[in-house]
Amino acid sequence: MATEYADLPQQRRIVTEIPGPVSRALHERRVAAVARGVGSVLPVYVARAGGGIVEDVDGNRFIDFGSGIAVTNVGNANPRVVARASEQLANFTHTCFMVNPYEGYVEVCEALNRLTPGDHEKRSILLNSGAEAVENAVKIARSATGRQAVVVFDHAYHGRTNLTMALTAKNMPYKQGFGPFAGEVYRMPMAYPFRWPTGPDNCGPEAAAQAVELITTQIGPENVAAVLIEPIQGEGGFIEPGRGFLPALAEFCREHGIVFVADEVQTGFARTGDLFACEHEGVVPDLITTAKGIAGGLPLAAVTGRAEIMDAVHGGGLGGTYGGNPTACAAALAALETIESEKLVERARAIGDALLPRLRALAERYDVIGDVRGRGAMVAVELVAGAGDRTPNPEALASVVRHCHDNGLVLLTAGTYGNVIRLLPPLVIGDDLLDEGMSLLEEAFARL
Ligand SMILES: *Cc1c(COP(=O)(O)O)cnc(C)c1O
């Protein structure tokens, strides 16, 4: 890509064992200081990062296929983000938008209202994290409808706060021991093509019919405030719902006055080869939650949606001390500008076009690869016991991931069964690094 990272060579380089001695020393300090509940996928401590490279404190340079979990879509320390955020930092760091407002907050909301799907009148609110955005979307939907029930799906991930734990499907590690959870949450089967009993082609329509039937018989649509879904499930294993599922759900919501909420926290901001993933099937959500990729790595999140729904909440009913922090807003404006000027939507598609055929070729060669899926720069492989046996294979996954980590590729996993490798490179990664990262992954399968 055009962006230069002059002082951070865009080259993989492994000069110590992984993790190296400086990282291991830091890790000892960490164990004595940091709560054990916080994990790290690859405990090499970071010194610098940019483009497609993460450099650790031992001088090792890793190819980045994780983007800090789909956050640094525009690249780490993106020059535009750094410049605009630095300028803001020097002017003022915080006033609290609820005390003294500032233009950056308004400008980010204007941009989100313009860029999110649908040309209806919209409003936005800015928050700190994805979980906080989801919580606020539920608050807004309940306030606007006067109803309480929230419908979510198998394999869903919506965060780690009390309400979002209830919305999240997977027990370990997200929920175990942390109950009681919030009430009025109802879970439906997910349109999971690879594991749908009657096959992937029937999956979308059949799963939609099931959800409609269950909502109708078990909850009553007149009691449902919101249907909340990730247009491609993230932590659940990059599950792209069967075709027709999302449009059918959106239509059902429209018929029954239910607020259709797309959680685009992981899929948003060019990641999937559309600016937002629900555009793929022309779905226009009533509310959309965003975070991760919004501000090039600074903490920011948002709820954007129909003006009449967003404005149903009484004055003072929404807010927070740090929500829409001025530096995070400046970073978001720079990130959004970068997505446009560097054509990162197109770039995400090109990344998918480069990765998917090679992953499909790997699946032909190795029976442990049960499924290859995803869109744009959000793609995954699901590992199983063997040909025709879909038993999850987390052991094969651990071996592949370890080889990649040891040889300089940051690689993340996902999935309810812990058997999905997910690829999330920064959208500004160079073609050479993309190619080399894929070669490392191919090598890891060859060694299985
Ligand atoms: C990461 C994620 C969240 C939670 O975001 P945080 O910023 O970690 O609170 C919510 N929804 C989805 C789809 C996510 O991927």
The ligand as an SDF file (V2000), in Angstrom:
LIG
                    3D

 15 15  0  0  0  0  0  0  0  0999 V2000
  -15.7430   -7.2200   20.5460 C   0  0  0  0  0  0  0  0  0  0  0  0
  -17.2050   -7.2510   20.3770 C   0  0  0  0  0  0  0  0  0  0  0  0
  -18.0770   -6.6690   21.3060 C   0  0  0  0  0  0  0  0  0  0  0  0
  -17.5780   -6.0580   22.6010 C   0  0  0  0  0  0  0  0  0  0  0  0
  -16.7410   -4.9800   22.3540 O   0  0  0  0  0  0  0  0  0  0  0  0
  -15.8060   -4.4250   23.5540 P   0  0  0  0  0  0  0  0  0  0  0  0
  -15.2280   -3.1660   22.9850 O   0  0  0  0  0  0  0  0  0  0  0  0
  -14.8010   -5.4870   23.7990 O   0  0  0  0  0  0  0  0  0  0  0  0
  -16.6950   -4.1950   24.7070 O   0  0  0  0  0  0  0  0  0  0  0  0
  -19.4270   -6.6540   21.0350 C   0  0  0  0  0  0  0  0  0  0  0  0
  -19.9140   -7.1970   19.9110 N   0  0  0  0  0  0  0  0  0  0  0  0
  -19.1180   -7.7750   18.9900 C   0  0  0  0  0  0  0  0  0  0  0  0
  -19.7100   -8.3330   17.7440 C   0  0  0  0  0  0  0  0  0  0  0  0
  -17.7380   -7.8390   19.1920 C   0  0  0  0  0  0  0  0  0  0  0  0
  -16.9460   -8.4250   18.2950 O   0  0  0  0  0  0  0  0  0  0  0  0
  1  2  1  0
  2  3  1  0
  2 14  2  0
  3  4  1  0
  3 10  2  0
  4  5  1  0
  5  6  1  0
  6  7  2  0
  6  8  1  0
  6  9  1  0
 10 11  1  0
 11 12  2  0
 12 13  1  0
 12 14  1  0
 14 15  1  0
M  END
$$$$
